[in-house]
C-alpha cells in the first residue's frame, strides 16, 4: 500500500478515528488504525470491539492500492510534529514508512487481516435526521448521562423514534435531559416498546462527526446495536444493556409555578453565587420572589455569596436549593439570548426547566 496525503487533513481524520481506539490494552492489534486504499478513495477503520468507525480520508492520491495497519498514537504524533504540506505513507505487514520532504519515520507493521471488521451501513431505507439538529440535541442531553453507575443503562442516551419525531433522553438519577427534533422515516422505524441506549462514547464520537449542519444523518437502530452514517463516516455501536428508567414518571404531576428567565443573565448569576460553594456544601439556594430572584451560597470555610437578579414573576415566595453544577451544565449548552422557563412547586419537588416545546431538563432539589 502506498498513498500520498494532505498532512493536516490526514491528521484530522486520524484524530477523529483514534477516538474509537480502546484506552486500555484490550487487544494489541486494536491500538492500530486500519487503512484501506482503493483507486478512488481511502478509508480508516478503528474499533474497540464495542464501538467502530469507518471514516473516509479526503485529499489523498493512491499510488498502490492495498491495506495496512498504522499505530494510532505514533501516527498522530508524527503528523502533529511534521511541517510538510503532504506526506507519503508506504506500508505492508512488516513495515510502515511515513515520509516528508525532509524526514522519514519507520515503524513496525502488522498483518491487516488480524484487524476485526467494522460493520458497514446496510439499511436500504434508513431513518434520517438533519445533522445540525441532531448535534444540538446531543449537546443538550449527553452531559446529563451518568459517567459511572452500576445501572449501566444510565451511562448512555436513550433514542426514541416516533414517526417524524426523534427523542433523546439522558439521566444520571439526579437530573434528566430530554430533547426532541424532526426526523423522517417509515412506521417500521418506530421504537415504541423498545429501549435503544447508545453509550456515551459513541454519542461523543457521533457528535464530532456532525460537522456539516445541512447534511442528512442516516440512522439504523437494531435490537443490540446502532449504526449512523454521514457523507464520510459510518459509526457502529453496541447498545448499553439494562433497563432505562421510566423517565416520563419523573415529570411532576402537580401544577407548578411557571417563571420566565433569560439564559445568559441567569447563567451569570448562578456562576457568581457558586463561587462560595465548597466540596462539603455544593448548594445554592434559589429564592423566587416578586420581581426578584435571589441566589445564596455558604461554604464552611469559604464564606458566603448573595446574588440578585430581576425576573418577571409576581407570585408567592418559593425557596429551593440545587447543586449549581447541575443548573450550569444545562445553561452552558443553551443560547444565552434564549428565553427559558422554570416550573417550580416547592423545596422538595423536582424543578423543570423548559425551552420551547422541544427541550426539558429536570433537576432534583437538595435538602
Buried (B, 14 or more C-beta within 10 A) or exposed (E): BBBBBBBEBBBBBBBBBBBBBBEEEEBEBBBBBBBBBEEEBBBBBBBBEBBBBBBBBBBBEBBEBBBBBBBBEBBBEBBEEBEBEBBBBBBBBEEBBBBBEEEEBEBEBBEBEEBEEBBEBEBEEBBBBBBBBBBBBBBBBBBBBBEEBEBBBBBBBBBBBBEEBBBBBBBBEBBBBBBBBEBBBEEEBBBEEEBBBBBBBBBEBBBBBBBBEEBBBBBBBEEEBBBBBBEBBBBBBBBBEBEBBEBEEBEBEEEBBEBEBBBBBBBBBBBBBBEBBBEEBBBBBBBBBEEEBBBBBBBEEBEEBEBBBEBEBEEEEBBBBBBBBBBBBBBEBBEEEBEBBBBBBEBEBBBBBBBEEBBBBBBBBBE
